[in-house]
Amino acid sequence: MTDLKILRLNYNPPDILELGYGDIFEKVKEVTILTSLMQTFERFILVCEVIWKDEPAIEHMKKLLFVEKVEIISNEKDATLAMVSGQFPEVYTEVIRKFFDTFNCFIEFPARLTPDTLTGSIVGTQSDLKRFLTFAEAWGASYEIISIQKYQPRVEGALSALTPKQYLCMETAVRLGYFDIPRKVNSRQLASELGLSHATVLEHMKKGQRAIFSALFKE
């Protein structure tokens, strides 16, 4: 019986700024990859939520080296939901191929990209994940493990019901100990950490919990 694990981590590949990654954040605050519609070793089609620093700037996204096409699904104030297609930088093609072929791991979305780090999840056996991290270190990547737990598809599927902002609030709340007994942080401290208003955080938390419970317990 295969015992799959899900590894959540903050991750920084080497030379990522030189590949044009840093150019994203000239006008973008953060990007959350919600799902992959298609992904090969060379190409991708992703559904992403883009949080802008100021006004939406879709033309900026289209100028990125690895982006070929951006199609808007919806706009909401400072956020844009879009389908983004493009081609991975050539130097990463072999790394991506090795990730899937050698380590037998796969990526679990959502994944969040900020100027400082990539935050995401990888699923595989304990030994496959360990070999991947050993490879990442040899490659020159840096990482911080957030958690490693038993992979439960129904639980992970419930998380996909969250919006990016709900996911961020819930993930930060768990990480900082909001749900611990006794609590390590209260909702106002959580709001300060997230840079959001207290009312906004409470709304995201309430809707996020409802989405998770509905996904887990509905027949």
C-alpha positions as CSV (number, residue, x, y, z in Angstrom):
1,M,0.0,0.0,0.0
2,T,1.4,3.4,-1.0
3,D,1.5,6.0,1.7
4,L,1.3,9.4,0.0
5,K,2.4,12.5,1.8
6,I,1.7,16.2,1.0
7,L,4.6,18.6,1.6
8,R,3.8,22.2,2.0
9,L,6.8,24.5,1.6
10,N,8.1,28.0,0.8
11,Y,10.5,27.5,-2.1
12,N,13.0,29.7,-4.0
13,P,14.6,28.2,-7.1
14,P,18.1,29.5,-8.1
15,D,18.4,32.3,-10.7
16,I,14.7,32.8,-10.7
17,L,15.0,36.6,-11.0
18,E,17.3,36.4,-14.0
19,L,14.6,34.3,-15.8
20,G,12.2,37.2,-15.6
21,Y,10.2,36.1,-12.5
22,G,11.0,39.4,-10.8
23,D,9.4,41.3,-13.7
24,I,6.0,40.0,-12.6
25,F,6.1,42.1,-9.4
26,E,6.6,45.5,-11.0
27,K,2.9,45.9,-11.0
28,V,1.7,42.8,-9.3
29,K,1.4,42.2,-5.5
30,E,0.9,38.4,-5.7
31,V,-0.3,35.6,-8.0
32,T,-2.2,32.5,-6.9
33,I,-2.2,29.6,-9.3
34,L,-5.6,28.0,-8.7
35,T,-5.4,25.1,-11.1
36,S,-3.5,23.8,-14.2
37,L,-5.7,23.2,-17.3
38,M,-2.7,21.8,-19.1
39,Q,1.0,21.3,-18.3
40,T,3.8,19.5,-20.1
41,F,7.5,19.7,-19.7
42,E,7.6,22.7,-22.0
43,R,4.2,24.5,-21.9
44,F,1.4,25.4,-19.5
45,I,-2.1,26.8,-19.3
46,L,-3.0,28.0,-15.8
47,V,-5.9,29.6,-14.1
48,C,-4.6,32.4,-11.9
49,E,-5.8,35.1,-9.6
50,V,-3.6,38.2,-9.9
51,I,-3.6,40.8,-7.1
52,W,-2.4,44.2,-8.4
53,K,-0.5,46.8,-6.5
54,D,-2.6,49.6,-8.1
55,E,-4.7,49.4,-11.2
56,P,-5.0,46.2,-13.2
57,A,-2.3,46.0,-15.9
58,I,-3.0,43.0,-18.1
59,E,-0.7,44.3,-20.8
60,H,2.1,44.1,-18.3
61,M,1.5,40.3,-17.9
62,K,1.6,39.8,-21.6
63,K,5.1,41.3,-21.8
64,L,6.6,38.7,-19.5
65,L,9.1,36.4,-21.2
66,F,7.3,33.1,-20.4
67,V,3.7,34.3,-21.0
68,E,2.2,34.1,-24.5
69,K,-1.5,34.7,-23.9
70,V,-3.7,36.1,-21.1
71,E,-7.4,35.8,-21.2
72,I,-9.5,37.6,-18.5
73,I,-12.2,35.5,-16.8
74,S,-13.3,38.2,-14.4
75,N,-12.2,41.4,-12.6
76,E,-12.9,42.5,-9.0
77,K,-11.4,45.7,-7.8
78,D,-7.7,45.0,-7.4
79,A,-7.9,41.3,-8.5
80,T,-8.1,39.7,-11.9
81,L,-9.0,36.1,-12.6
82,A,-7.3,35.0,-15.8
83,M,-6.3,32.0,-17.9
84,V,-2.6,32.3,-18.6
85,S,-0.7,30.2,-21.2
86,G,2.9,30.2,-22.1
87,Q,6.2,28.3,-22.2
88,F,8.6,27.4,-19.4
89,P,12.1,28.9,-19.7
90,E,14.4,26.5,-21.5
91,V,16.7,26.1,-18.5
92,Y,13.7,24.8,-16.4
93,T,12.5,22.2,-18.9
94,E,15.0,19.6,-17.8
95,V,14.3,20.3,-14.1
96,I,10.5,19.9,-14.6
97,R,11.0,16.7,-16.6
98,K,13.2,15.3,-13.8
99,F,10.6,16.4,-11.2
100,F,7.9,14.2,-12.7
101,D,10.0,11.4,-14.2
102,T,12.6,10.8,-11.5
103,F,10.8,11.7,-8.3
104,N,7.3,10.5,-9.1
105,C,5.8,13.7,-7.4
106,F,3.1,16.0,-8.5
107,I,2.1,19.5,-7.7
108,E,-1.0,20.2,-5.7
109,F,-2.7,23.6,-6.3
110,P,-3.3,26.3,-5.2
111,A,0.3,27.8,-5.2
112,R,1.0,31.4,-4.2
113,L,3.8,33.5,-5.8
114,T,5.1,36.7,-4.1
115,P,8.2,38.7,-4.6
116,D,9.9,36.8,-1.8
117,T,8.9,33.2,-2.3
118,L,6.8,30.5,-3.9
119,T,4.4,28.8,-1.5
120,G,2.9,25.5,-2.7
121,S,2.4,21.8,-2.1
122,I,4.0,18.6,-3.5
123,V,2.6,15.1,-3.2
124,G,4.6,11.9,-3.3
125,T,5.8,9.1,-1.1
126,Q,8.1,10.0,1.9
127,S,11.2,8.7,0.0
128,D,10.3,10.5,-3.2
129,L,9.8,13.8,-1.4
130,K,13.1,13.3,0.4
131,R,14.9,12.7,-2.9
132,F,13.3,15.8,-4.4
133,L,14.5,18.0,-1.5
134,T,18.0,16.5,-1.8
135,F,18.0,17.4,-5.5
136,A,16.7,20.9,-4.8
137,E,19.5,21.6,-2.4
138,A,22.1,20.3,-4.9
139,W,20.5,22.4,-7.5
140,G,20.9,25.5,-5.4
141,A,17.3,26.1,-4.3
142,S,16.4,27.2,-0.8
143,Y,13.2,26.1,1.0
144,E,11.4,26.1,4.2
145,I,9.1,23.2,5.1
146,I,5.7,24.4,6.4
147,S,4.3,20.9,7.0
148,I,4.3,17.3,5.8
149,Q,1.2,15.3,6.4
150,K,-0.7,12.2,5.1
151,Y,-2.3,13.1,1.7
152,Q,-6.0,12.9,1.9
153,P,-7.6,13.7,-1.5
154,R,-11.0,14.7,-0.1
155,V,-9.4,17.1,2.3
156,E,-7.2,18.6,-0.4
157,G,-10.2,18.8,-2.7
158,A,-12.0,20.8,0.1
159,L,-9.2,23.3,0.1
160,S,-9.7,23.9,-3.6
161,A,-13.1,25.2,-2.8
162,L,-11.5,28.3,-1.1
163,T,-10.8,31.5,-3.0
164,P,-7.2,32.6,-2.9
165,K,-7.9,35.2,-0.2
166,Q,-9.8,32.7,1.9
167,Y,-7.0,30.2,1.5
168,L,-4.4,32.8,2.5
169,C,-6.3,33.8,5.6
170,M,-7.0,30.2,6.7
171,E,-3.4,29.0,6.0
172,T,-1.9,32.0,7.9
173,A,-4.4,31.4,10.8
174,V,-3.3,27.7,11.1
175,R,0.4,28.6,10.8
176,L,0.3,31.3,13.5
177,G,-1.8,29.3,15.9
178,Y,-5.2,31.0,15.6
179,F,-6.9,27.6,16.0
180,D,-4.6,26.3,18.8
181,I,-5.9,25.8,22.3
182,P,-5.1,28.3,23.8
183,R,-4.8,30.6,20.8
184,K,-1.4,32.0,20.0
185,V,-2.9,34.9,18.1
186,N,-6.3,36.5,18.0
187,S,-8.2,37.7,14.9
188,R,-6.9,41.3,15.2
189,Q,-3.3,40.1,15.3
190,L,-4.1,37.9,12.3
191,A,-5.5,40.9,10.4
192,S,-2.4,42.9,11.2
193,E,-0.1,40.1,10.0
194,L,-2.1,39.8,6.7
195,G,-2.3,43.6,6.2
196,L,-6.1,43.4,6.0
197,S,-8.9,45.0,8.0
198,H,-10.3,43.0,10.9
199,A,-13.8,42.8,9.3
200,T,-12.3,41.5,6.0
201,V,-10.3,38.8,7.8
202,L,-13.4,37.7,9.8
203,E,-15.4,37.5,6.6
204,H,-12.8,35.5,4.7
205,M,-12.5,33.1,7.7
206,K,-16.2,32.6,8.1
207,K,-16.7,32.0,4.3
208,G,-13.6,29.8,4.2
209,Q,-14.7,27.5,7.0
210,R,-18.2,27.2,5.4
211,A,-16.6,26.3,2.1
212,I,-14.4,23.6,3.7
213,F,-17.1,22.1,5.7
214,S,-19.5,22.0,2.8
215,A,-16.9,20.3,0.6
216,L,-16.1,17.7,3.3
217,F,-19.5,16.8,4.5
218,K,-21.9,17.1,1.6
219,E,-22.9,13.9,-0.1
